[in-house]
Amino acid sequence: MSRLDDMFAALHGARPEVLPSKYWQELNRTNVEQLSVHGYGSFKRTLALNYFTFVVSRKDAQFRFLQDHLPAWVVARAAAASALRGRHPGLVWKQSLLYTYHTLLIWEFAKRALPGGIPGGLSEPEEGGPFRIHSGGKLISQDLANSVLEYQSIAEPVAGSGELQTVMELGAGYGRTAFVFLRLMPAVRYVVVDIPPALYVAERYLSSQFRDRKIFQFRPFSSYDEIRAEFESAQIAFLLPNQAELLPDKSVDLTVNISSFHEMRMDQVRYYFDQIERLTRRWFYLKEWKMSRNPYEKEQFGVDDYPVRPGWQGMFHRECRVQTEFFEAMYRL
């Protein structure tokens, strides 16, 4: 994985705020080991479980939300269908049963949440070896359903404005939310900013899924002028966090962060909020735990701890659907 090694080398020596926190150093060891042992071809059954794919017990709040917000016949049908599915690779039988049940329920909820339902052409790609769960003849996943819900939260406030041209996602994981944006808003430019190995997996995955798009692949550079023409003509771009510092002021319309700020130190969060203020023209969306504690840096994050600027206009700030222990907020800058 020489490309992955190149990414780690390019991040080495960067300012402390963009280097992985102790939390992410530990998680990265696991992620790199999983890539080495199991390979890229099964990352949706390995790395994805370290990001936002949930294998949870029946007592989890997500189940309570979904069972309370779906018709009883839908819940019963999902339970019956789950009992007929086989065991998923890497999961014991009970985990497999609950994972399938959870996935079928959240897919049904997402279908009802999106006006007009989930577009027929949107299904989970085979790439990455996802757990095989089907609905209506389509391969589905928790990640795809969650990304549809996030897409709806972001897209509704900006619909019809004609102002959304460039999206930057800080901490995109393997690119699940980027995938939905690029499928449903094909004219949007998407800039992924992350640390390896997530950046490596996202670049490989999204480049494969969108072969018709012009890609700015990760590479070291020391000034924006070196890459200006290529970067500005690309529809999808991949950067390390220290490279985002080199982008021009107000060069993206929307910045997105989903479930990663609370895994950093507070000085890192302040740094990224400074960059969001500098780079973003119009909107900022975040989705984080209502309360979380970083066990390595021993820092605690609550809803009110994020350094939101006084001049940012709140568009919404609410409990998340399904993941009710999370909140989501959107600001106009």
Secondary structure by P-SEA (a helix, b strand, c coil): caaaaaaaaaaccccccccccaaaaaaaaaaaaaaaacccccccccccccccccccccccaaaaaaaacccaaaaaaaaaaaaaccccccccaaaaaaaaaaaaaaaaaaaaaccccccccccccccccccccccccccccaaaaaaaaaaaaaaaaacccccccbbbbccccccaaaaaaaaacccbbbbbbbccaaaaaaaaaaaaaccccccccbbbbccccccaaaaaaccbbbbcaaaaaacccccccbbbbccccccccaaaaaaaaaaaaaccccbbbbbbbccccccccccccccccccccccccccccccccccccbbbbbbcc
